[in-house]
Amino acid sequence: MCTSLIYRDAAGKVYLGRTLELTMELPYQIVFFPKALAYKSRIEGHPDLEFTGNYAFIGITMPGRRPTPDNPLTYQDLKPLEGMNEQGLTFSLLSYPSAGGKQQSVETTAAVLSASDLGSWALSQFATVAQVRKALEDQPVLLEPLALLGGVESPFHYVVHDASGASLVVEFNLGKMSLYDNPVGVMTNGPEFPWHLTNLDNYTFLSNVDKTSAQFGDYHAVQPDSGIATAGLPASNTSVGRFVRAAYYAQFTEKAASPDEAVVTLAHVMNNFDRARGVTIDYPEEGGGHLEVAGLSSGSAEAYATEFTSWTNLSDLDRKLFHVRTYGSLNYSSFDLGVLSRGSDVGIMPISALKGGQTDATTHLQGTAQK
């Protein structure tokens, strides 16, 4: 459903690539959250957790509830699925169906953080992965039933990266939260993160060096083409297969000489995880699992579900540039967080407004600032 990875250029600067796959288009909003913004996280039975933003950030968000005429959506209702702050800290939410289960016991007098607000909290409060990890050791976090997903408890896990290349996985597995340092900088979906690392032990033979000839008895076999080095990579679009492929591309892709070249290189890498509609399909009777959003359908008359790449994001953690490409475009639109951070107003635009002809959408987003 999702693939994320970090890539480093020749100077060691860090870039993040991420795709999101679902069976339908959803009302994603691109939002600029200025610094000094007030936030409130609410879990029934506990006091609200209130905090003020130390840093501005940009994110691709989803509404946490349905709006009504009497209660329209505000920035508080827009939950980041992907984001980057002005310090180069990033946050990624990825599907993980095994998250729910018995959770830790927390005193009812304690203010807790809803997992739905992890993105806003991390991006607005912290500059580094180490700071996020330290804060999470003391801050209780609880899953909440999500009405938009039919009452399922936040079926996600979360990845945080910073400009040094440090990476942290925040994973709820059967209700228990664990914090894992991520030495490969790659994440997909289930099984749990330690399983993926163990599975990488099965791929120590991988190399980007083509072995173009071999001897079989008296026969000397020679490859007629290049590219045999990738023959051992998993071919499927499963979470397990994508994790191994992402680790391979992150490790072996040539290190670009400049930041602009690095972004282009990362875009080529992420093309390997770009899924067109119909490439894989699932019939209901086969038992395939997908995130379903209450009241929304794929809009397809087909009898099957097909996951496709709704959008791809490239984040330049050093220059604070945030690039987004939607399924309907071959081009990326870019947002300069440095420029946006000079403003003090929330900016909101639907991701559907990104048309392929735009390359720099910064001023477009500034024009949506809400006074």
Secondary structure as UniProt FT lines:
FT   STRAND          2..8
FT   TURN            10..11
FT   STRAND          14..22
FT   STRAND          29..33
FT   TURN            35..36
FT   STRAND          38..41
FT   TURN            44..45
FT   STRAND          49..52
FT   STRAND          57..63
FT   TURN            69..70
FT   HELIX           75..77
FT   STRAND          78..85
FT   TURN            86..87
FT   STRAND          90..95
FT   TURN            97..98
FT   TURN            108..109
FT   STRAND          113..114
FT   HELIX           115..117
FT   HELIX           118..125
FT   HELIX           129..136
FT   TURN            137..138
FT   STRAND          141..142
FT   STRAND          145..146
FT   HELIX           147..149
FT   TURN            150..151
FT   STRAND          152..153
FT   STRAND          156..161
FT   TURN            163..164
FT   STRAND          167..173
FT   TURN            174..175
FT   STRAND          176..181
FT   STRAND          186..187
FT   HELIX           193..200
FT   HELIX           201..203
FT   TURN            204..205
FT   STRAND          213..216
FT   TURN            217..218
FT   STRAND          219..222
FT   HELIX           228..232
FT   HELIX           239..252
FT   HELIX           259..271
FT   TURN            272..273
FT   TURN            277..278
FT   HELIX           284..286
FT   TURN            294..295
FT   STRAND          308..316
FT   TURN            317..320
FT   STRAND          321..326
FT   TURN            327..328
FT   STRAND          333..336
FT   HELIX           337..340
FT   TURN            341..342
FT   STRAND          346..350
FT   HELIX           351..353
FT   TURN            356..357
FT   HELIX           362..366
FT   TURN            367..368
//
